[in-house]
Amino acid sequence: MLISKRQVALLLVTSLFFTACVNQAKSKPKRHRLINISGKSESFNNGASDGCRTAISYYTKDHRAFNRDIEYNKGWWAGRRNCEGYKYNKS
């Protein structure tokens, strides 16, 4: 029994349709520790703010500072890692 191209296409489309309809349970975001930015440099704070903004909504990074300023770089990564869905401690 040969399967025609039309039958293969129909089978593929049907499979994709049912695959898309599978209910995928949304996992809760992991709880991350709050970032305490008191006593940190202004550069770290700016990086943490940009990293948080990146994790939560829009990609934000001062590329020049990220590549040249280690404090900004550390702050950006700390903000990105720890702020997805959560706010960091400003006080």
Backbone torsions as a table, in degrees:
resi	resn	phi	psi	omega
1	MET	NA	121.9	178.9
2	LEU	-94.1	143.4	177.5
3	ILE	-104.2	128.3	-178.2
4	SER	-78.0	162.8	177.9
5	LYS	-60.7	-35.7	-179.6
6	ARG	-65.5	-41.2	178.7
7	GLN	-66.8	-39.2	178.1
8	VAL	-64.0	-44.2	179.4
9	ALA	-62.4	-43.3	179.4
10	LEU	-63.7	-42.0	178.7
11	LEU	-63.4	-42.4	179.4
12	LEU	-63.9	-47.0	-179.9
13	VAL	-63.4	-42.6	179.4
14	THR	-63.4	-43.1	178.9
15	SER	-61.8	-44.4	179.3
16	LEU	-64.2	-38.5	179.0
17	PHE	-61.7	-48.9	-178.8
18	PHE	-69.8	-30.5	176.4
19	THR	-66.1	-39.7	179.9
20	ALA	-69.5	-23.1	-177.1
21	CYS	-86.4	-5.9	-179.2
22	VAL	-66.1	132.4	-179.7
23	ASN	-77.3	113.7	179.0
24	GLN	-101.6	119.4	-179.7
25	ALA	-68.4	131.7	178.8
26	LYS	-81.8	127.6	178.9
27	SER	-81.4	147.0	178.1
28	LYS	-73.5	142.9	177.9
29	PRO	-64.0	147.4	178.4
30	LYS	-69.9	145.0	175.3
31	ARG	-79.9	129.4	179.0
32	HIS	-112.1	156.6	177.6
33	ARG	-69.6	150.6	177.4
34	LEU	-76.6	147.3	177.2
35	ILE	-93.1	123.1	175.9
36	ASN	-93.2	109.3	-176.5
37	ILE	-99.7	7.6	177.3
38	SER	-69.4	136.8	-179.9
39	GLY	82.3	-2.1	178.3
40	LYS	-86.8	160.9	-179.7
41	SER	-69.6	158.7	177.5
42	GLU	-59.7	-35.6	179.5
43	SER	-65.0	-43.5	176.6
44	PHE	-61.6	-45.5	-179.6
45	ASN	-60.6	-42.1	177.7
46	ASN	-63.3	-42.9	177.5
47	GLY	-62.8	-43.2	179.3
48	ALA	-62.8	-40.7	178.1
49	SER	-63.0	-45.9	179.3
50	ASP	-66.1	-40.0	178.1
51	GLY	-63.9	-40.9	176.7
52	CYS	-62.5	-46.4	-179.9
53	ARG	-59.7	-38.9	178.0
54	THR	-63.6	-44.8	-178.1
55	ALA	-66.9	-34.4	-174.2
56	ILE	-89.9	-39.1	-173.3
57	SER	-144.8	-81.4	-171.4
58	TYR	-107.6	139.6	177.5
59	TYR	-62.2	120.2	-177.9
60	THR	-136.4	123.5	178.3
61	LYS	-161.1	134.2	170.7
62	ASP	-87.4	98.0	-172.8
63	HIS	-61.0	-37.7	179.6
64	ARG	-63.6	-48.2	178.6
65	ALA	-65.2	-39.9	-179.5
66	PHE	-59.3	-39.8	-177.4
67	ASN	-83.9	-22.2	-174.0
68	ARG	-112.8	-21.1	-174.3
69	ASP	-116.5	109.3	-175.9
70	ILE	-63.0	-33.4	179.2
71	GLU	-66.2	-44.4	177.0
72	TYR	-61.4	-44.8	-179.2
73	ASN	-58.7	-49.1	179.5
74	LYS	-62.4	-42.0	179.0
75	GLY	-64.0	-41.5	-179.7
76	TRP	-61.7	-46.7	179.8
77	TRP	-66.3	-39.6	178.2
78	ALA	-62.2	-44.2	179.0
79	GLY	-64.2	-43.0	-179.2
80	ARG	-66.2	-44.6	-178.6
81	ARG	-65.2	-37.6	-168.5
82	ASN	-104.5	-7.0	-171.4
83	CYS	-110.0	6.1	-179.3
84	GLU	-64.8	106.1	179.3
85	GLY	83.1	-0.1	-177.2
86	TYR	-132.8	156.2	177.0
87	LYS	-96.9	156.0	177.4
88	TYR	-103.3	158.8	-174.7
89	ASN	-80.2	114.3	-179.5
90	LYS	-86.5	-11.3	-177.4
91	SER	-106.8	NA	NA
